[in-house]
Amino acid sequence: MNQNTYILIGICVFCLLLGNRLKKWFGKNQETKQEPVKKNQRSKLAKKEYPSGRYRNREKVKRVFTYFVMVVLFLLIMFMIPALVRDFSFIGSNGLSQNLFLRLLIVVFGVMTLVSAYLKVCKKKKE
């Protein structure tokens, strides 16, 4: 596989993560207002059990997926840094590389997403 394929894969991962972030951000504005709890419903709400079946391990799956995304982003950044350094070193002799802006964009947004995912994981550990 050539470098353009890796750049395409990086852009696809970035678009996936950006779409998830935008979905979360726009979803916060559509919160529904809950009805107040009546006195006779309080005991029913207190006895509520953990969900069973399909949604039982949802938080664990989210955490594992977040770790997986962090590993993929770290590997992508480690792959892009040598190519980015090489492009920066050739600026004076050959002019600008065609892929410099794309690589720089992938590294910057990858680092930003990696840091936000790390903060999300650390916040869940403290809770």
C-alpha positions as CSV (number, residue, x, y, z in Angstrom):
1,M,0.0,0.0,0.0
2,N,1.3,3.4,-0.8
3,Q,1.2,6.6,1.3
4,N,-2.0,7.9,-0.4
5,T,-3.9,4.8,0.9
6,Y,-2.7,5.5,4.4
7,I,-3.8,9.1,4.1
8,L,-7.2,8.0,2.9
9,I,-7.6,5.6,5.8
10,G,-6.6,8.5,8.2
11,I,-9.2,10.8,6.7
12,C,-11.9,8.1,7.0
13,V,-11.1,7.5,10.7
14,F,-11.1,11.2,11.3
15,C,-14.5,11.6,9.6
16,L,-15.9,8.8,11.7
17,L,-14.7,10.3,14.9
18,L,-15.8,13.8,13.9
19,G,-19.3,12.5,13.0
20,N,-19.6,10.8,16.4
21,R,-18.6,14.0,18.2
22,L,-21.0,16.1,16.2
23,K,-23.8,13.6,16.8
24,K,-23.2,13.8,20.6
25,W,-22.9,17.6,20.5
26,F,-26.2,18.1,18.5
27,G,-27.9,15.4,20.6
28,K,-27.5,17.4,23.8
29,N,-29.8,20.1,22.6
30,Q,-32.7,17.7,22.2
31,E,-33.1,16.6,25.8
32,T,-36.6,15.6,26.8
33,K,-38.1,16.9,30.0
34,Q,-39.1,14.1,32.4
35,E,-42.4,14.1,34.2
36,P,-42.2,14.6,37.9
37,V,-42.2,11.4,40.0
38,K,-45.4,10.9,42.0
39,K,-45.4,9.6,45.5
40,N,-46.7,6.2,44.7
41,Q,-44.0,5.7,41.9
42,R,-41.0,6.3,44.2
43,S,-40.8,2.7,45.4
44,K,-41.0,1.4,41.9
45,L,-38.1,3.6,40.7
46,A,-36.0,2.6,43.7
47,K,-36.5,-1.1,42.9
48,K,-35.4,-0.7,39.3
49,E,-32.9,-3.4,38.4
50,Y,-30.0,-3.3,36.1
51,P,-30.8,-3.8,32.5
52,S,-30.5,-7.3,31.2
53,G,-29.8,-8.9,27.9
54,R,-28.5,-6.8,25.0
55,Y,-27.7,-3.6,26.9
56,R,-26.2,-5.1,30.0
57,N,-22.5,-4.5,29.2
58,R,-22.9,-1.3,27.2
59,E,-20.5,0.8,29.4
60,K,-17.8,-1.9,29.2
61,V,-18.2,-2.1,25.4
62,K,-17.9,1.7,25.1
63,R,-14.7,1.7,27.2
64,V,-13.2,-1.1,25.2
65,F,-14.1,0.8,21.9
66,T,-12.5,4.0,23.3
67,Y,-9.3,2.1,24.1
68,F,-9.3,0.6,20.6
69,V,-9.8,4.1,19.0
70,M,-6.9,5.5,21.1
71,V,-4.6,2.7,20.0
72,V,-5.5,3.2,16.3
73,L,-5.1,7.0,16.6
74,F,-1.7,6.6,18.3
75,L,-0.5,4.2,15.6
76,L,-1.8,6.6,12.9
77,I,0.1,9.5,14.5
78,M,3.3,7.5,14.9
79,F,3.1,6.6,11.2
80,M,2.4,10.2,10.1
81,I,5.1,11.9,12.1
82,P,8.2,10.6,10.1
83,A,6.5,11.6,6.8
84,L,5.6,15.0,8.2
85,V,9.1,15.6,9.3
86,R,10.4,14.5,5.9
87,D,8.0,17.0,4.2
88,F,9.1,19.8,6.5
89,S,12.7,19.1,5.8
90,F,12.2,19.3,2.0
91,I,10.4,22.6,2.1
92,G,13.4,24.7,1.2
93,S,14.9,22.5,-1.5
94,N,11.8,21.2,-3.4
95,G,9.1,23.6,-2.3
96,L,5.9,22.4,-0.6
97,S,4.9,18.8,-0.8
98,Q,1.4,18.0,-2.1
99,N,0.5,16.0,1.0
100,L,1.9,18.3,3.6
101,F,-1.3,20.0,4.5
102,L,-3.3,16.7,4.6
103,R,-0.7,15.0,6.9
104,L,-0.6,18.1,9.1
105,L,-4.4,18.0,9.3
106,I,-4.5,14.3,10.2
107,V,-1.8,14.7,12.9
108,V,-3.4,17.8,14.5
109,F,-6.9,16.4,14.6
110,G,-5.6,12.9,15.6
111,V,-3.8,14.4,18.6
112,M,-6.8,16.4,19.5
113,T,-9.1,13.4,19.4
114,L,-6.6,11.2,21.2
115,V,-6.3,13.7,24.1
116,S,-10.1,14.1,24.3
117,A,-10.5,10.3,24.4
118,Y,-7.8,10.0,27.1
119,L,-9.6,12.6,29.2
120,K,-12.9,10.7,28.8
121,V,-11.3,7.5,29.9
122,C,-9.6,9.1,32.9
123,K,-12.9,10.8,33.9
124,K,-14.7,7.5,33.9
125,K,-12.0,5.9,36.1
126,K,-12.5,8.6,38.7
127,E,-16.2,8.2,38.8
